[in-house]
Amino acid sequence: MLMNAVASILTACLGFAGDEITKKLARERLADKEKSIMGGKVTFMLRKNRGFAMNRFDSNRKLVVVVSSIVFALLLLTYIPVISDEGAGAVRPGLSLVLAGAAGNVYDRLARGAVTDFINVSFLKKVVFNLADVFIVVGGLMALIGEMFAK
């Protein structure tokens, strides 16, 4: 039980750190340029997102910060009992990733006034995202699937 909790917390902390490191590198290295890899299928480009996903409500920073912070707090309250639950299966690491991503984006909103986005994949056209967004989506799917197959 203790090892599950430690692994879960470590996953969340490493995810948060990885997200912040990649955002810092993006801010430093992509300020005035874009870099494409994989034959243009992935492009790194610096964008600031002051709103929710795809800049929704970007003109109402206070709403975005308050709602994001409340959702993060609720997620944290949900996460605490799950980290030591032996039967949590894929829910536990999934929520650890969601928590890491949410923490990274909330931190950006509070510390920088905007979330740093920098990854675009060609089939998503105008969508630019970051590692935290990947953690939220992948972790959410893991938690959902884990919950569906929980005993």
C-alpha positions in Angstrom: 0.0 0.0 0.0 2.8 2.5 0.9 4.7 1.6 -2.2 1.6 2.3 -4.4 1.2 5.7 -2.7 4.9 6.5 -3.2 4.9 5.4 -6.8 1.8 7.5 -7.5 3.2 10.6 -5.9 6.5 10.1 -7.7 4.7 9.7 -11.0 2.8 12.9 -10.5 5.9 14.8 -9.4 8.1 13.6 -12.3 5.3 14.3 -14.8 5.0 17.9 -13.4 8.8 18.4 -13.6 9.0 17.0 -17.1 6.2 19.3 -18.2 7.8 22.3 -16.7 11.2 21.5 -18.2 9.8 21.1 -21.7 7.8 24.3 -21.4 11.0 26.2 -20.3 12.9 24.7 -23.2 10.2 25.8 -25.6 10.1 29.3 -24.2 13.9 29.5 -24.6 14.4 27.9 -27.9 11.2 28.5 -29.9 10.7 32.2 -29.2 10.9 33.4 -32.8 11.0 30.2 -34.8 9.4 26.8 -35.5 11.0 23.4 -35.9 9.5 20.6 -37.8 10.4 16.9 -37.5 9.2 13.7 -39.0 8.7 15.2 -42.4 6.6 18.0 -41.1 4.2 15.8 -39.2 5.2 17.3 -35.9 6.0 21.0 -35.5 7.3 22.7 -32.4 6.0 26.3 -32.2 5.7 28.6 -29.2 2.2 29.7 -28.3 0.7 31.2 -25.1 -2.8 30.0 -24.1 -4.5 32.5 -21.8 -7.8 30.5 -21.8 -9.0 27.0 -21.6 -8.4 24.5 -24.4 -7.7 26.3 -27.7 -7.9 29.7 -26.0 -11.5 29.6 -25.0 -12.4 32.4 -22.6 -9.0 33.9 -23.1 -10.4 37.4 -22.4 -11.5 36.4 -18.9 -8.3 35.4 -17.2 -9.9 35.5 -13.7 -12.6 33.0 -14.7 -10.0 30.7 -16.3 -7.7 30.8 -13.2 -10.5 30.3 -10.7 -12.1 27.4 -12.6 -8.8 25.8 -13.3 -7.8 26.1 -9.6 -11.1 24.6 -8.4 -10.9 21.7 -10.8 -7.3 21.0 -9.7 -8.4 21.1 -6.0 -11.3 18.7 -6.7 -8.9 16.4 -8.6 -6.5 16.5 -5.7 -9.3 15.5 -3.3 -10.3 12.6 -5.5 -6.6 11.6 -5.9 -5.7 11.3 -2.2 -7.9 8.3 -1.4 -7.0 6.5 -4.7 -3.2 6.6 -4.2 -3.3 4.0 -1.5 -6.2 1.9 -2.8 -4.9 -1.6 -3.6 -7.8 -2.2 -6.0 -7.3 1.0 -8.0 -5.4 -0.7 -10.9 -4.9 1.6 -13.8 -7.0 4.3 -12.1 -4.1 5.2 -9.8 -1.3 5.9 -12.4 -3.9 7.4 -14.7 -5.0 9.9 -12.0 -1.3 10.6 -11.3 -0.8 11.7 -14.9 -3.9 13.8 -14.9 -2.8 15.4 -11.6 0.7 16.1 -13.1 -0.8 17.7 -16.2 -3.4 19.8 -14.3 -0.7 21.0 -11.9 1.6 22.0 -14.8 -1.1 24.0 -16.5 -2.5 25.6 -13.3 1.1 26.5 -12.3 1.6 28.2 -15.7 -1.6 30.2 -15.4 -0.7 31.4 -11.9 3.0 32.0 -12.4 3.1 33.2 -16.0 -0.5 34.3 -16.8 -0.7 31.8 -19.7 -0.1 28.2 -20.4 2.9 27.5 -22.7 1.9 25.3 -25.6 4.4 24.2 -28.2 3.5 20.9 -29.9 1.5 20.6 -33.1 0.8 17.4 -35.0 -0.2 17.9 -38.7 -3.5 16.0 -38.5 -4.8 18.3 -35.7 -4.2 21.4 -37.8 -4.5 24.5 -35.5 -4.3 22.6 -32.2 -1.1 23.4 -30.2 -0.6 21.6 -26.9 2.0 20.7 -24.3 3.2 17.6 -22.3 0.7 18.4 -19.6 -2.2 18.2 -22.1 -0.9 14.8 -23.2 -0.7 13.6 -19.5 -4.3 14.8 -19.0 -5.7 12.9 -22.0 -3.6 9.7 -21.6 -4.1 9.7 -17.8 -7.8 10.3 -18.1 -8.2 7.4 -20.6 -6.1 5.1 -18.3 -8.3 6.0 -15.3 -11.5 5.6 -17.3 -10.5 2.2 -18.7 -9.1 1.1 -15.3 -12.4 2.0 -13.7 -14.4 0.2 -16.3 -12.4 -3.0 -15.7 -12.1 -2.7 -11.9 -13.2 -5.7 -9.9 
